[in-house]
Amino acid sequence: MDYSWVVLSLIAAFTLATSDALTKKALASSNEYIVAWLRLVFSLPLLFIIFLFIPVPELDKDFYTAFLLALPLEILSIVMYIRALRISPLSLTLPFLALTPVFLIFISYLILGEKVSLLGGTGILLIASGSYTLNIHKIRKGIFEPFKAIMKEKGSILMIGVALIYSVTSSLGKMAIEHSSPLFFGITYFTALTFLFTPFALYKGREGMGGSWGRQGLPHALLLPGIFYSMMVVSHMVAMSLTKVAYVISVKRISLIIGVIYGYLFFRERDIKERLFGAILMFIGFVMIVTAS
């Protein structure tokens, strides 16, 4: 049994968590749209270098259909994600990203015809549950407080929409990979994404584009996050080509556990013990998915 997809998914999780942690430092005093855009920009040089050494595959109608359908959805998800974080508390929005692997059980079947086994599906649900509990450590009113807040917190509704969009774009990405190649799709997709997001990011972040962002060293601060993000793109896309989408995205959620460790080590976040239960659930789910694959 080839478990190379597991290694690649874990690499994607590590590089994403590292990029997120480094990006968090830049976000402390900077416009979130500019930060999101610069991370994409600085991911491109390494991707372009890789592009020089890969063959260009034959492209068909299915590739272009998946590519063109996914791009506007990806832009929409970025905008919704940033707005959700701006208007609502993190503890009432981030937990809903746990729904993406759950949605994928159904969405990947509808788009790709992929079926997960009972064991794999149970593992996905455990990882989703662990992901959910990792993000509610600050809530004192109960584990279902994010769901109770849906009607009064617009950010919660937006984040549910983001989770759903992620499940669709991941499935469309897998379709595009099947009709091209992992690296070709990943590089061209994120290049197009950066290009399309640029005018929107510059417009929304225009107030933060003065001399202050240069003096704060924002471009320099996001160079390393961009490099790690490009490594995530490569490992993620290759992993997607090797197994079911729902499995890759679920294992990639291990990035949340790595993020908790980074928070403890570098941001002095002292709630790591409260998140231990979620981490254990995610680990059990991870083992079940690997066993089922």
Secondary structure, DSSP 8 states (H G I E B T S, - for coil): ---HHHHHHHHHHHHHHHHHHHHHHHHTTS-HHHHHHHHHHHHHHHHHHHHTTS------HHHHHHHHHHHHHHHHHHHHHHHHHHHS-GGGTGGGGGHHHHHHHHHHHHHH-----HHHHHHHHHHHHHHHHHTTTT--S-TTHHHHTTTT-HHHHHHHHHHHHHHHHHHHHHHHHHTS-HHHHHHHHHHHHHHHHHHHHHHHTGGG-SHHHHHTTHHHHTHHHHHHHHHHHHHHHHHHTTS-HHHHHHHHTTHHHHHHHHHHHHS----TTTTHHHHHHHHHHHHHHHHH-
